[in-house]
Amino acid sequence: MLELSDVLDARDRVSETSRHTPLEYSHTYSSMTGAEVFLKLETFQRTGAFKIRGATNRIATLTPKQKSAGVVTASAGNHAQGVALAATRVGVDSKIVMPEHAPISKVKATRNYGAEVVLDGTDYDEATERAHEIERQEARTYVHAFDDEMVMAGQGTIGLEIVEDCPDVDTVVVPIGGGGLISGIATAINEQKPDARVIGVQAEGASSAASSLEKGERVSLDGVDTIADGIATRTIGERTFEHIREHVDEVVTVSDPEIAVAMVYLLERSKVVVEGAAAVTLAALLFEKFQFDENETIVPVLSGGNIDLNTLTNVIVRGLVETGRYLRIRTVLADQPGALEQLLDIFTAHRANIYAIHHDRTSRDVEMSDTEVEIDLEMRGPDHVDAFLTDLREAGYEVDVLV
């Protein structure tokens, strides 16, 4: 099992490559939850995510022969960038297999850090199969994304920084994909602050750790489906499973809509861009997925900020919908002058701002004497939406809420 001494040794190896990232108190989330909330901002790490720590520590421990042969790995994006940069800095050739639908921004960044990128497979697990083929064919060393003690130890340096910067920490909340991050952090926290809790968080659509703990053995999911692509793994590692059982107090899950809301809050209130995998920790806190006391000191680890802009656009819209600030409706009007104006009078009374309107008198779904209208609206919250829809329906309009 990984020990604190391994994490301390890793800190010496990674100190020149990785950054000691900020730990910032949040008035916003402290006020919302009643806890004392400090955000661990790995979003400001080199390569934009925590993975550089573990990759650097693993590559630093390679033998000269292994360094000469080069390394290979599989990754959805962040580990890819970490391995690419860590290998390039010490002159080691790296080849990275990424899923075919990996975010474009992460593929480009990995190549820019000096790695050869191979796109193969529909998800992390299929990419892993291809990477192991390359490992055998080219005699490269496989740098596992999570199930490796040296990788775990590198990630655990985050735990050292949390205790150093926040010695009164009560609870640390950590994302779980394959389990390397939480294994390292939990080891560092437990041995320095044995009374502190470590809470793991997964997306509901990729809940292999939660399912494994429930069954008492590692579970492999048939597939994964979540906006949190950085933690979308079908199973956790053999080594990480044992560390999670030993050191982690609780594992909870959050839904994609809850993740989207957390991402929007971080963007709007904290001015921090995070990927879905990072936002799960704040989502678990905001939606009270675990119990905590008033004034408890809680540190959600925001593990990375490498999100594709197209994905971010979709997430923002979903987050606005979930918080009652964006609404799309459809209704039917009589196809005659003044009908639209009468409808818009209700909009004006509620100060509902129109983003877009589509007026279709050719739709087959309505009578020839009617016209179908779809309208996108800016709203001010759930209460505003409810009052607005109530008035529309009381005025005789049949309204379908589209988003």
KABELDA-V406134 format. One line per field, one symbol per residue. phi: phi as a letter, one per 40 degrees, with the letter a starting at -180 (. if undefined). psi: psi as a letter, one per 20 degrees, with the letter a starting at -180 (. if undefined). burial: b if it has 24 or more other ideal C-beta (glycine too) atoms within 12 Angstrom, else e. A space follows every 50 residues. Layout:
phi = ???
psi = ???
burial = ???
This chain:
phi = .cbdccccccdcccccbcbcccbbcbcdccccbgccbbcccccccdggac cccccccccccccdcccccgbaabaciccdcccdcccccbgbcbbbcbdd bcddccccccccchccbbcagcadccccdcccccdccbfccccccacacc cdcccccccccccccbccdbabbbcbbchccccccccccdcbbccccbbc bbcdcabccccccccgacbbccabaaccccbcbcacccccdcccccbcca bbbbccdcccccccdccccbfbcbcdccccccdccccfcbcaccgccbbc cccabcbcccccdccdcccccccgbaabbbabbccadgccccccccdccc fccccaabbbcbcccbcccbbcbbbcbcbbhdccccccccccccchccbb cca
psi = qqrhhhhghhhhhihigrqoqqoppohghghhhiropppomihjqqjjri hhghgggghhjqrhgghhhrrqrqqigghghgggggghhjkppqpppqqh kqphhhgggghhijqpppopqiaghhhgghhhghgghjkqppoqhhlphh gggghihghghghghmijphppppqpeiigghggghggghihmiiqqopq prqhjllhgghghhijqppoqhrqnqimhikmqhqrrgghghgghhiphq prqqrghhggghggghgghikppqrhhhihghghghjliqqqqpjpopop onirknpphgggghgggghhghjkippprprpqpmqpighgggihhgghj loppgqppoojjpiirqhirqpppppqprjrghggghghghghhijpopp og.
burial = ebebebbbebbebbeebbbbbbbbebeebbeebebbbbbbbbbbbbbbbb bbbbbbbbbbbbeeebbeebbbbbbbbbbbbbbbbbbbbbebbbbbbbbe ebbebbbebbbebbbbbbbbbebbbbbbebbbebbeeeebbbbbbbbbbb bbbbbbbbbbbbbebbeebbbbbbbbbbbbbbbbbbbbbbbbbeebbbbb bbbbbbbbbbbbbeeeebeebeebebbbbbbbbbbbbebbbbbbbebbbb bbbbbbbbbbbbbbbbbebbebbbbbbbbbbbbbbbbebbebeeebbbbb bbbbbbbbeebbeebbbbbbbbbbbbbbbbbbbeeeeeebeebbebbeeb ebebeebeeeeeeeeeeeeebbbbbbbbbeeeebbeebbeebeeeebebe beb
